[in-house]
Amino acid sequence: MTAAIDEIINTGLEEDILGGDITSLAVISKDVNASGKFLIKQNGIIAGLEVAERCFHLYDEKIRFIKNISDGDKVLSGEIAAQVYGSAISLLTVERTALNFLQRMSGIATTANIYQQKINHTKAKIIDTRKTVPGLRVIDKLAVTFGGCENHRMGLFDMFLIKDNHIAVAGSITSAVNAAVKFKEEKKLSAKIEVETKNLAEVEEALSTQADIIMLDNFSIDEMKKAVSIINGKCRIEASGGITLDTIKEIAETGVDYISVGALTHSVKALDISLEIETE
């Protein structure tokens, strides 16, 4: 588990516990032990078991957490994903934080898997976006990979993405890409350069630059096919803008390399999972 994820978990624990779980401390003796079962209540893809385990261990290192399955596995309603054993107070104190991570990550992984299954017959790969919950990006993007999709850039620092507003300020696609190339060389960066296009004329212009990836933003299917033909493998192609489960198959079949889907993380529904606790 990375330091970044530990920091996210500790923040989650602190915001919920702060001075202590006064309910559990009041009604349960310190010497009472208990066990708990993570019960899957909805079919999907499990993600976040290791994060949930870390939640318990960061609070109480004596807690035993036993996983029956692995992150990325398919799960069915009624299955037991994991068990926890230890102090009843610790289990109850950490329960909600662990479930929040596990349910959200599993919801993201499940959604990602549903999208990817639609296009497995093509070469296209679904990628995520920066539309994540502030502070949870590492967690959200990890969950995307458990669903079988890929991460785009982690943030503003690891890839050039020249969008319409950058182009408007720079004056043109060519000026913007040239400036990015110069900056990249001066700073000795290895980051790829991607540029957004709105029409076929902009695709032609982008293709004359040193862009590594051309984004087709809100192109129709016919325009997308023409763009793929024009680019003809000279660089990678990303389709973006309003992608849904109803449209993704047809988009993938145009021959694009990547399809970015903000819905993987920005409006995901948590997978239904509960923690059933009983005394030993």
C-alpha positions in Angstrom: 0.0 0.0 0.0 1.4 3.3 -1.0 2.0 6.3 1.3 -0.5 8.3 -0.8 -3.2 5.8 -0.1 -2.3 5.6 3.6 -2.7 9.4 3.7 -6.2 9.1 2.1 -7.2 6.4 4.5 -5.9 8.3 7.6 -7.9 11.4 6.5 -11.0 9.2 6.1 -10.5 7.7 9.5 -9.9 11.0 11.2 -12.9 12.8 9.7 -15.2 10.0 11.0 -13.6 9.1 14.4 -11.9 12.3 15.5 -12.1 12.1 19.3 -13.4 8.6 19.3 -16.5 6.4 18.5 -18.4 7.5 21.6 -21.3 5.1 20.9 -19.1 2.0 20.8 -17.0 3.2 23.7 -20.1 3.7 25.8 -22.0 0.4 25.1 -19.3 -2.2 24.5 -16.6 -3.5 26.9 -13.0 -3.1 25.7 -12.4 -6.8 26.2 -15.2 -8.0 23.8 -14.1 -9.5 20.6 -16.2 -9.9 17.5 -16.1 -11.1 13.9 -17.5 -9.6 10.7 -18.4 -10.7 7.2 -18.3 -8.4 4.2 -21.5 -9.5 2.4 -21.9 -8.8 -1.3 -25.5 -7.7 -2.0 -25.2 -6.9 -5.7 -23.4 -8.5 -8.6 -20.4 -6.7 -9.8 -16.6 -6.4 -9.7 -14.9 -6.2 -6.3 -12.3 -3.5 -5.7 -10.8 -2.0 -2.6 -10.4 -5.1 -0.4 -6.7 -4.2 0.3 -7.8 -0.6 1.0 -10.4 -1.8 3.5 -7.9 -4.1 5.1 -5.5 -1.2 5.5 -8.3 0.9 7.1 -8.5 -1.7 10.0 -4.8 -2.2 10.3 -4.0 1.5 10.5 -6.5 1.9 13.3 -5.8 -1.4 15.1 -2.9 -3.6 13.9 -4.2 -6.6 15.8 -7.3 -6.9 13.6 -7.2 -10.0 11.4 -8.5 -9.5 7.9 -9.0 -12.5 5.7 -9.8 -12.1 2.0 -11.8 -14.8 0.2 -11.3 -13.2 -3.2 -9.0 -10.7 -4.9 -9.6 -7.1 -6.1 -10.8 -7.3 -9.7 -12.7 -10.5 -9.3 -16.4 -10.9 -10.3 -18.7 -11.3 -7.4 -22.3 -12.4 -7.0 -24.9 -11.3 -4.5 -24.7 -13.5 -1.4 -21.0 -14.1 -1.5 -18.7 -13.3 1.4 -15.8 -11.2 0.2 -13.8 -11.1 3.4 -13.9 -11.6 7.2 -12.5 -9.5 10.0 -11.7 -10.6 13.6 -10.7 -8.6 16.6 -11.8 -6.0 19.1 -15.6 -5.3 18.7 -15.0 -1.6 19.3 -12.3 -1.4 16.6 -14.5 -3.3 14.1 -17.4 -1.0 14.7 -15.3 2.2 14.7 -13.7 1.4 11.3 -16.7 -0.2 9.7 -18.1 2.8 7.8 -14.8 4.1 6.5 -13.8 0.7 5.2 -17.1 0.2 3.6 -17.1 3.7 2.0 -13.9 2.9 0.2 -14.9 -0.6 -0.7 -18.3 0.3 -2.0 -17.1 3.3 -4.0 -14.2 1.4 -5.5 -16.3 -1.6 -6.4 -18.9 0.7 -8.0 -16.2 2.3 -10.2 -14.7 -1.1 -11.1 -18.1 -2.5 -11.9 -19.0 0.4 -14.1 -15.6 0.3 -15.9 -16.0 -3.4 -16.6 -19.5 -2.9 -18.1 -18.1 -0.3 -20.5 -15.0 -2.4 -21.4 -17.1 -5.5 -22.1 -18.9 -3.6 -24.8 -15.7 -3.1 -26.8 -13.6 -6.2 -26.1 -13.9 -7.1 -29.8 -12.0 -4.0 -30.9 -8.5 -2.6 -30.3 -9.9 0.4 -28.4 -9.2 0.8 -24.7 -11.4 2.8 -22.3 -9.5 5.4 -20.2 -10.6 7.5 -17.3 -10.5 11.3 -16.8 -9.7 13.8 -14.0 -13.3 13.9 -13.0 -12.7 12.3 -9.7 -13.6 13.2 -6.1 -11.0 15.8 -4.9 -8.5 14.0 -2.7 -9.6 10.5 -3.8 -8.0 10.4 -7.3 -5.5 7.7 -6.5 -8.2 5.5 -5.1 -10.7 6.2 -7.9 -8.1 5.6 -10.7 -6.9 2.4 -9.0 -10.5 1.1 -9.0 -10.7 1.8 -12.8 -7.9 -0.6 -13.4 -9.5 -3.3 -11.4 -12.5 -3.0 -13.8 -10.3 -3.7 -16.8 -9.9 -0.1 -18.1 -6.8 2.1 -18.1 -5.8 5.4 -16.5 -5.3 8.5 -18.6 -3.0 11.1 -17.0 -3.0 11.2 -13.2 -3.1 15.0 -13.2 -1.8 18.2 -14.9 1.8 17.3 -14.2 2.4 14.0 -16.1 1.0 14.7 -19.6 0.4 17.6 -21.9 -3.2 17.9 -22.9 -3.8 20.9 -25.1 -7.6 21.7 -25.0 -9.7 24.3 -26.7 -9.1 27.0 -24.1 -5.3 26.5 -24.4 -5.6 26.7 -28.2 -7.7 29.9 -27.9 -5.1 31.6 -25.8 -2.1 30.3 -27.7 -3.6 31.3 -31.0 -3.7 28.0 -32.9 -3.1 24.3 -32.5 0.3 24.6 -34.2 1.4 27.4 -31.8 0.2 25.5 -28.7 1.8 22.2 -29.7 5.1 23.9 -30.7 5.2 25.6 -27.3 4.6 22.3 -25.5 7.4 20.7 -27.5 9.8 23.5 -26.6 8.8 23.3 -22.9 9.2 19.5 -22.9 12.7 19.8 -24.4 13.8 22.5 -22.0 12.5 20.7 -19.0 13.8 17.3 -20.3 10.3 15.7 -19.8 9.1 12.4 -21.3 5.4 13.3 -21.1 3.3 12.7 -24.2 1.6 15.6 -26.0 -2.1 15.3 -26.7 -4.2 17.9 -28.5 -8.0 18.3 -28.7 -9.6 18.9 -32.1 -13.2 19.9 -32.9 -13.4 19.2 -36.6 -11.5 17.6 -39.5 -9.7 20.8 -40.4 -8.2 20.8 -36.9 -7.3 17.2 -37.2 -5.3 18.0 -40.4 -3.5 20.8 -38.5 -2.8 18.7 -35.5 -1.4 15.9 -37.7 1.2 18.4 -39.0 2.6 18.9 -35.5 4.5 16.7 -33.2 1.4 15.7 -31.2 1.5 12.1 -29.9 -2.3 11.8 -29.5 -5.1 13.6 -31.3 -8.4 13.9 -29.4 -11.6 13.8 -31.4 -14.0 15.8 -29.2 -17.7 15.3 -29.8 -17.2 14.0 -33.4 -20.0 12.3 -35.1 -19.4 8.7 -36.1 -19.0 9.6 -39.8 -16.5 12.4 -38.9 -14.7 10.0 -36.6 -14.2 7.5 -39.3 -12.9 10.2 -41.7 -10.5 11.4 -39.0 -9.2 7.8 -38.4 -8.6 7.5 -42.1 -6.8 10.9 -42.3 -4.6 10.1 -39.3 -3.9 6.6 -40.7 -1.8 5.3 -37.8 0.5 8.4 -37.7 -0.4 8.9 -34.0 -2.8 7.6 -31.4 -6.4 8.7 -31.4 -8.7 9.4 -28.5 -12.5 9.7 -28.8 -14.1 12.0 -26.2 -17.3 13.8 -25.3 -20.6 12.4 -24.1 -19.7 8.8 -24.5 -22.4 6.4 -23.2 -23.0 2.7 -23.0 -25.4 3.1 -26.0 -22.7 4.7 -28.2 -19.4 3.3 -27.1 -19.5 0.1 -29.3 -20.0 2.1 -32.5 -17.3 4.5 -31.5 -14.8 1.8 -30.8 -15.5 0.2 -34.2 -14.3 3.4 -36.0 -10.7 2.4 -35.2 -9.8 4.8 -32.4 -7.2 3.7 -29.9 -8.7 5.3 -26.7 -12.2 6.3 -25.5 -12.3 8.5 -22.5 -15.3 8.1 -20.2 -15.8 10.6 -17.4 -18.8 8.6 -16.1 -16.4 5.9 -14.7 -15.7 8.1 -11.8 -17.8 11.3 -11.8 -21.2 9.8 -11.2 -20.6 6.3 -10.1 -23.1 4.4 -7.9 -21.6 2.4 -5.0 -21.8 -1.4 -5.1 -24.1 -2.7 -2.3 -21.9 -4.3 0.3 -22.5 -4.6 4.1 -20.4 -5.7 7.0 -22.3 -8.1 9.3 -20.8 -8.2 12.8 -21.4 -10.7 15.6 -19.7 -11.4 18.9 -17.4 -14.4 19.2 
